[in-house]
Amino acid sequence: MLDRYLAARLEIDREAFLADYRALAALNATRILFIFARQIVHFGRPRYEVFMPRVWGALRRDLAAPGLEGLRAWYDRHVPEQARR
């Protein structure tokens, strides 16, 4: 779908769009992880833990994108690997 959209919108700079797209994907995954963590810790709903590995996997893929080295470094500094489950 993304390729189809970009093919129809030739005036869009593909690389700039994809960089923004990847950054927004990382932001969204981070937001979802926060919501799940809050559900688990604050509201005592441990059933949300089963969803976290999938979202962490998506975030890892997002952070591997070019241009997100700074954000990836932030995660490396502030979120221990054992917490990324």
C-alpha positions in Angstrom: 0.0 0.0 0.0 2.8 2.3 0.8 4.4 1.8 -2.6 1.1 2.3 -4.3 0.5 5.6 -2.4 4.0 6.9 -3.3 3.6 5.8 -7.0 0.4 7.9 -7.1 2.0 10.9 -5.4 5.0 11.6 -7.6 5.5 15.1 -6.1 6.4 13.6 -2.7 10.1 13.1 -2.0 10.1 9.3 -1.3 13.1 9.2 1.0 12.0 12.1 3.1 8.5 10.6 3.4 9.9 7.1 4.4 12.1 8.7 7.0 9.1 10.5 8.5 7.1 7.3 8.2 9.6 5.3 10.1 10.0 7.9 12.8 6.2 8.0 13.3 6.1 4.2 13.4 8.7 4.2 16.2 6.7 6.9 18.1 3.6 4.9 17.8 5.2 1.7 19.1 6.7 3.7 22.0 3.2 5.0 22.8 1.7 1.6 22.7 4.4 0.2 25.0 3.7 3.0 27.5 0.0 2.2 27.4 0.6 -1.5 28.0 3.1 -0.8 30.8 0.6 1.5 32.5 -2.1 -1.1 32.2 0.2 -3.6 33.9 1.7 -1.5 36.6 -0.9 1.1 37.5 -4.1 -0.8 36.8 -2.9 -4.3 37.7 -3.8 -5.9 34.3 -1.0 -8.4 33.6 -2.7 -9.8 30.6 -1.2 -6.9 28.5 2.3 -8.5 29.0 1.6 -11.0 26.2 1.3 -8.2 23.6 4.6 -6.4 24.5 7.1 -8.8 22.7 5.3 -8.1 19.4 5.4 -4.3 19.9 9.1 -4.5 21.0 9.9 -6.4 17.9 8.2 -3.7 15.8 10.1 -1.0 17.6 13.4 -2.8 17.1 12.7 -2.9 13.3 11.7 0.7 13.3 14.8 1.8 15.2 17.0 -0.1 12.7 16.0 2.4 10.0 18.5 5.0 8.8 18.1 8.3 10.5 16.9 6.9 13.8 20.4 6.2 15.3 19.9 8.9 17.9 16.6 7.5 19.1 18.1 4.0 19.1 21.0 5.3 21.2 18.5 6.8 23.6 16.8 3.5 24.1 20.2 1.8 24.5 21.1 4.3 27.3 17.7 4.4 29.1 16.0 1.0 28.6 17.9 -2.1 29.7 17.9 -4.9 27.2 16.3 -7.2 29.8 13.3 -4.8 30.0 12.7 -5.0 26.2 10.7 -8.2 26.2 
